[in-house]
């Protein structure tokens, strides 16, 4: 039970605002703890999620008839999408949801928002290894957004197989921020001089900054950043472009990193406002005790779920990983 009602009730009675934003920050399901994980899994797997014939088809009824019909419940596809995305927000704690999310990824597109399912698997991280084949297949999806999300999730899971390289290379022709993730994923799959040179070129791109910022932020998903890139990233933290600064700080954020004071300063700037607010919060959590001075900014982000519960969750997790003074 959540706020006096079952998880199933909340899912079946989502508002338009809830589902379009994948839950408001103040929604009961966004506030609930991991005790609801089994109920979310059940909602994805249950045949009853699709509801009755009437609830599935009454949206197509003429407007003058609709007012006489029972209140329409949330569509099954929306319930599965919201449940899947919410599971991802629990991170590794939702590892027992990986089998049902992996199966959901195999369903037709109308069954659930595939991109949100992919995001959930990536957010669960390394425990979602069994989903890797499905994520590699998603790299050839017609949707650029799904391809980009699949590459990011592979990086988050820390498994990018070599057989993914041809699809990743095809995506290097996409929009800058998509190509950035693909380039970093290629390096993760098979480090090579060519892969490193490509990343160096993207970091030093003299355009409007999106390529450099996105590439740097994607490097933050690697367990280790190549040493050859460290001087470039350090210089990037002093650029006029805030996104470039913040992307570089995300890449450099490691325990006992050099320039720790500057890294924390830029990440706090990013948590407060910027393109990479969520990755900046996560990066501060990765720094542990080195990010002690950032706790106030993280607490502020955590206490304002109206700005997005994904940011609020990321800030809360990061806050918990930084020990008290």
C-alpha positions in Angstrom: 0.0 0.0 0.0 1.2 3.5 -0.8 -0.6 6.5 0.7 -3.6 4.3 1.6 -4.0 2.7 -1.9 -2.4 -0.2 -3.7 0.4 0.2 -6.2 -1.9 -1.2 -8.8 -4.5 1.5 -8.1 -2.0 4.3 -8.5 -0.8 2.8 -11.8 -4.3 2.3 -13.1 -5.2 5.9 -12.2 -2.2 7.9 -13.5 -3.0 11.4 -14.6 -1.9 12.7 -18.0 0.7 14.8 -16.2 2.0 11.7 -14.3 2.5 9.5 -17.4 3.9 12.1 -19.7 6.6 13.1 -17.2 7.1 9.4 -16.1 5.7 10.5 -12.7 5.7 13.9 -11.0 8.2 14.3 -8.2 5.4 14.5 -5.6 3.5 11.5 -6.9 3.1 8.7 -4.3 4.8 6.1 -6.6 7.8 8.5 -7.0 8.1 8.9 -3.3 7.7 5.2 -2.4 10.7 3.1 -1.4 12.0 -0.3 -2.8 9.3 -2.2 -1.0 7.0 -1.6 -4.1 9.5 -3.3 -6.5 7.5 -6.7 -6.4 4.3 -4.8 -7.2 5.9 -3.0 -10.1 7.2 -6.3 -11.5 3.7 -7.8 -11.1 2.2 -4.9 -13.0 4.5 -5.5 -15.9 3.9 -9.3 -16.0 0.2 -9.4 -15.2 -2.2 -10.0 -18.1 -4.8 -7.9 -16.3 -2.7 -4.8 -16.9 -4.3 -4.5 -20.3 -7.7 -4.2 -18.6 -11.1 -5.1 -20.1 -12.0 -4.9 -23.8 -14.0 -1.8 -22.9 -11.2 0.0 -21.2 -8.8 -0.8 -24.1 -11.1 0.6 -26.8 -13.4 3.2 -25.2 -10.9 6.0 -26.2 -12.1 5.4 -29.8 -15.8 5.8 -28.9 -17.6 8.9 -30.1 -17.3 11.9 -27.8 -21.1 12.0 -27.0 -20.9 8.3 -25.8 -17.7 8.6 -23.8 -19.3 10.6 -21.0 -21.7 7.7 -20.3 -18.9 5.1 -20.1 -17.0 4.2 -16.9 -13.9 6.3 -16.2 -11.1 5.1 -18.5 -8.2 3.4 -16.7 -4.6 4.0 -17.7 -3.6 2.1 -20.8 -1.6 -1.1 -20.3 1.3 0.3 -22.3 1.5 3.3 -20.1 1.4 1.2 -16.9 4.2 -1.0 -18.1 6.3 2.0 -19.2 5.9 3.9 -15.9 6.5 0.7 -13.9 9.6 -0.1 -15.8 11.0 3.4 -15.6 10.3 3.5 -11.9 12.1 0.2 -11.4 15.2 1.7 -13.0 15.2 4.5 -10.5 16.0 2.0 -7.8 19.2 1.1 -9.5 20.9 -2.2 -8.5 18.3 -2.7 -5.8 15.9 -3.6 -8.6 18.1 -6.4 -10.0 15.4 -8.9 -9.6 13.4 -6.9 -12.2 16.0 -7.5 -14.9 14.3 -10.7 -16.3 10.9 -9.1 -16.7 12.4 -5.9 -18.2 14.5 -8.0 -20.6 11.4 -9.8 -21.7 9.6 -6.5 -22.0 12.3 -5.3 -24.4 11.4 -8.2 -26.8 7.7 -7.2 -27.0 6.2 -5.1 -29.9 6.7 -1.3 -29.7 3.1 -0.7 -28.7 3.4 -2.9 -25.6 5.6 -0.3 -23.8 7.9 2.6 -24.6 11.0 0.6 -25.5 13.3 3.6 -24.8 12.1 3.9 -21.2 12.6 0.1 -20.7 16.2 0.5 -22.1 16.8 3.4 -19.7 15.6 1.3 -16.8 18.0 -1.5 -17.6 20.9 1.0 -17.9 20.0 2.6 -14.5 20.0 -0.8 -12.8 23.6 -1.1 -14.1 25.9 -4.2 -14.0 23.2 -6.5 -12.6 21.4 -6.1 -15.9 24.1 -8.0 -17.9 21.5 -10.5 -19.3 19.9 -7.6 -21.3 23.1 -6.9 -23.3 22.0 -8.9 -26.4 18.7 -7.0 -26.6 20.5 -3.7 -26.1 22.9 -4.5 -28.9 20.0 -5.3 -31.2 18.4 -1.9 -30.2 21.5 -0.1 -31.7 19.9 -0.7 -35.1 16.5 0.6 -34.2 14.9 3.2 -36.5 14.7 5.7 -33.7 17.8 7.7 -33.0 16.7 8.2 -29.4 16.4 4.4 -28.8 19.8 3.8 -30.4 21.4 6.5 -28.2 19.7 5.1 -25.1 20.9 1.6 -25.9 24.5 2.8 -26.2 24.3 4.6 -22.9 22.8 1.6 -21.1 25.5 -0.6 -22.4 28.1 1.8 -20.9 26.1 1.9 -17.6 26.0 -1.9 -17.5 29.8 -1.8 -18.2 29.5 -4.4 -21.0 29.9 -3.3 -24.6 30.6 -6.5 -26.7 32.8 -6.3 -29.7 30.0 -7.5 -31.9 28.3 -4.2 -31.2 31.0 -2.2 -32.9 29.6 -2.2 -36.5 26.3 -0.8 -35.3 28.0 1.7 -33.1 30.1 2.9 -36.1 27.0 3.3 -38.2 25.7 5.7 -35.5 28.8 7.9 -35.7 27.0 9.7 -38.5 24.2 10.8 -36.2 23.6 14.0 -34.2 26.6 15.2 -32.2 25.4 14.1 -28.8 24.4 10.7 -30.1 27.7 10.2 -31.9 29.5 11.1 -28.7 28.1 8.1 -26.8 28.8 5.8 -29.8 32.4 6.9 -29.9 32.9 6.2 -26.2 31.1 2.9 -26.4 33.4 1.8 -29.3 36.4 2.6 -27.1 34.8 0.5 -24.3 34.2 -2.4 -26.7 37.8 -2.4 -28.1 40.3 0.2 -27.0 42.4 1.2 -30.0 44.5 4.1 -31.2 41.8 4.9 -33.8 39.1 4.9 -31.2 41.2 7.1 -28.9 42.0 9.5 -31.7 38.3 9.9 -32.5 37.5 10.8 -28.9 40.3 13.3 -28.8 39.1 14.9 -32.0 35.5 15.2 -30.5 36.8 16.7 -27.3 38.7 19.4 -29.1 35.9 20.1 -31.6 36.0 23.8 -32.3 32.2 24.0 -33.0 29.6 25.3 -30.7 30.6 22.9 -27.9 27.9 20.3 -27.9 30.2 17.6 -29.3 32.9 18.2 -26.7 30.5 18.5 -23.8 28.5 15.3 -24.8 31.7 13.3 -25.4 33.2 14.3 -22.0 30.0 13.5 -20.2 29.9 10.1 -21.9 33.4 9.4 -20.7 32.0 9.7 -17.1 30.3 6.3 -17.8 33.7 4.5 -18.1 35.3 2.9 -15.1 38.6 4.5 -16.1 39.2 7.4 -18.5 42.3 7.0 -20.7 45.2 9.0 -19.3 45.9 10.6 -22.7 42.6 12.5 -22.3 43.2 13.9 -18.9 45.0 17.1 -19.9 42.3 17.9 -22.5 39.5 17.4 -19.9 41.3 19.5 -17.3 41.6 22.4 -19.8 38.0 22.0 -20.7 36.9 22.9 -17.1 38.0 26.5 -17.7 36.0 27.0 -20.9 33.4 29.7 -21.2 30.7 27.2 -22.2 29.1 25.8 -19.0 28.1 22.5 -20.7 31.7 21.9 -21.8 33.0 22.6 -18.2 30.4 20.4 -16.7 30.9 17.5 -19.1 34.7 17.6 -18.4 34.1 17.6 -14.6 31.8 14.6 -15.0 34.5 12.7 -16.8 37.2 13.6 -14.2 35.1 12.9 -11.1 36.8 10.1 -9.4 37.9 9.5 -5.8 41.2 11.2 -5.1 41.2 13.0 -8.5 43.6 15.8 -9.2 42.1 19.3 -9.2 39.4 18.0 -6.9 38.4 21.4 -5.7 37.7 22.7 -9.2 35.9 19.5 -10.2 33.5 19.8 -7.3 33.0 23.5 -8.0 32.0 22.8 -11.6 29.8 19.8 -10.7 27.9 21.9 -8.1 27.4 24.6 -10.7 25.9 21.8 -12.9 23.6 20.5 -10.2 22.2 23.9 -9.7 21.6 24.6 -13.3 22.7 23.2 -16.6 22.4 20.5 -19.3 23.9 17.7 -17.2 22.2 18.2 -13.8 21.6 14.5 -13.2 25.0 13.3 -14.3 26.6 16.0 -12.2 24.8 14.8 -9.1 25.8 11.2 -9.8 29.4 12.3 -10.4 29.5 14.0 -7.0 28.4 10.7 -5.4 31.2 8.9 -7.1 33.7 11.2 -5.4 32.8 10.2 -1.9 34.4 12.3 0.9 36.1 14.6 -1.7 32.7 16.0 -2.4 31.8 17.0 1.1 31.4 20.7 0.2 28.7 19.7 -2.3 26.3 18.2 0.2 24.3 21.4 0.5 23.7 21.6 -3.2 22.7 18.0 -3.4 20.3 18.4 -0.4 18.7 21.3 -2.1 18.1 19.3 -5.3 16.8 16.4 -3.3 14.3 18.5 -1.5 12.8 20.0 -4.7 11.2 17.0 -6.5 9.0 19.5 -8.4 12.1 20.0 -10.6 12.1 16.3 -11.5 12.1 13.2 -9.4 14.9 11.7 -11.4 17.2 14.6 -10.4 15.8 14.3 -6.8 16.6 10.6 -6.7 20.1 11.1 -8.1 20.8 13.8 -5.6 19.6 11.7 -2.7 21.7 8.7 -3.8 24.8 11.0 -4.2 24.2 12.6 -0.8 24.0 9.2 0.9 27.4 8.2 -0.6 29.3 11.2 0.8 30.2 10.7 4.4 29.5 13.3 7.1 32.2 15.6 8.0 
